[in-house]
């Protein structure tokens, strides 16, 4: 079973910041910049020897112009956490790739509006709270996926 967490939002909406916060919160590492690559996530901080390994693509294929198939021409990760733009040039290709490779897709959409909801755009006054809540939402969805599919 393959899993894809897709953070959708317009350009400069906080997609990369959300992925970065998720990685920092669940690895315990401080990152200055989020880069693509493998991450060892601890979904339960009490059991740090149980790791959840995922591949993160913080810059959307629509923004970079590089389709997912080019990133993964030799092997396809079991778990992906990636950003994508709903109106982006590679949006359809991203979802086609995920569907064709048997991923269960869990999307999260960052809304265009600013407001009090966690998945609305953040401002400097609520940035840290919203990003932490988004990271926890992502972790909860992964835990639910694991539990509902009896993977552990």
C-alpha positions in Angstrom: 0.0 0.0 0.0 1.3 3.4 -0.9 0.3 6.7 0.7 0.5 10.3 -0.6 -0.1 13.3 1.5 -0.8 16.2 -0.9 -0.7 19.8 0.4 -2.6 21.9 -2.1 -2.5 25.6 -2.4 -1.8 28.6 -4.6 1.7 29.9 -5.0 3.1 31.4 -1.7 0.2 30.0 0.3 2.3 28.1 2.9 2.6 24.6 1.3 6.3 24.3 1.9 6.1 25.9 5.3 3.5 23.3 6.3 5.7 20.4 5.1 8.7 22.0 6.9 6.8 22.3 10.1 5.5 18.7 9.9 9.1 17.5 9.4 10.5 19.7 12.2 7.7 18.8 14.7 7.9 15.0 14.1 11.7 14.6 13.7 12.8 17.0 16.4 15.2 18.7 14.0 15.5 22.4 13.2 15.5 23.2 9.5 16.4 26.5 7.9 15.2 25.4 4.5 13.0 22.4 3.5 14.6 20.3 0.8 13.3 17.4 -1.1 14.3 14.0 0.2 13.8 11.2 2.7 12.6 12.0 6.2 12.4 9.8 9.3 9.2 10.8 11.0 8.3 9.8 14.6 4.5 9.8 14.8 4.7 8.8 18.5 7.5 10.7 20.3 7.4 8.2 23.1 8.5 5.4 20.7 11.3 7.0 18.8 12.6 3.7 17.5 9.4 3.3 15.5 10.0 5.5 12.4 7.8 6.4 9.5 10.0 7.0 6.5 8.6 9.2 3.8 9.9 11.2 0.8 9.1 14.9 0.8 8.7 17.2 -2.2 8.1 20.6 -0.7 8.2 22.5 -4.1 5.3 21.5 -6.2 5.8 19.8 -9.6 3.8 22.7 -11.1 6.2 25.3 -9.6 9.4 23.4 -10.5 8.2 22.2 -13.9 9.5 18.7 -13.0 6.8 16.0 -13.2 6.7 13.3 -10.6 7.6 10.6 -13.1 11.0 12.3 -13.6 11.7 12.3 -9.9 10.9 8.6 -9.5 11.8 7.0 -12.8 13.8 4.2 -11.1 11.8 3.5 -7.9 8.6 4.9 -6.4 8.5 5.6 -2.6 5.9 4.0 -0.4 5.0 7.3 1.2 5.1 10.8 -0.3 4.5 14.1 1.3 4.2 16.7 -1.5 3.0 20.2 -2.4 0.9 20.9 -5.5 -0.9 23.9 -7.0 -4.6 23.2 -7.9 -4.3 25.5 -10.9 -0.8 24.4 -11.7 0.5 23.1 -15.0 1.4 19.7 -13.6 -1.6 19.3 -11.3 -3.4 16.6 -13.4 -0.1 14.8 -14.1 0.6 14.6 -10.4 -2.7 13.0 -9.6 -2.4 10.7 -12.6 1.0 9.6 -11.4 -0.3 8.9 -7.9 -3.4 7.0 -9.1 -1.4 5.0 -11.7 1.1 4.0 -9.0 -1.5 2.8 -6.5 -1.3 5.6 -4.0 -4.0 6.3 -1.4 -4.2 10.1 -1.6 -5.0 12.2 1.4 -5.3 15.8 0.3 -5.1 19.0 2.4 -6.1 22.3 0.8 -4.8 25.7 2.0 -7.6 28.1 1.3 -7.1 31.4 -0.4 -8.8 33.4 2.4 -7.2 34.6 5.6 -9.0 33.8 8.7 -9.0 31.8 12.0 -9.2 28.3 10.4 -5.9 26.3 10.4 -6.1 25.6 6.7 -6.6 29.3 5.8 -3.6 31.5 5.0 -1.5 32.5 8.0 -0.4 35.9 9.1 2.7 36.6 11.2 0.5 36.7 14.4 -0.9 33.2 13.9 1.8 31.5 11.7 3.3 29.2 14.4 0.0 28.0 15.7 -1.5 27.3 12.3 1.6 25.5 11.1 1.7 23.3 14.2 -2.0 22.5 13.9 -1.6 21.6 10.3 1.4 19.4 11.1 -0.7 17.6 13.7 -3.6 17.2 11.3 -1.2 15.5 8.8 0.2 13.2 11.5 -3.3 12.3 12.6 -4.3 11.4 9.1 -1.3 9.2 8.8 -2.1 7.5 12.1 -5.7 7.0 11.0 -4.5 5.5 7.7 -2.1 3.1 9.5 -4.8 2.1 12.0 -7.7 1.7 9.5 -5.5 -0.5 7.2 -4.1 -2.6 10.2 -0.5 -1.8 9.1 0.9 -2.2 12.6 
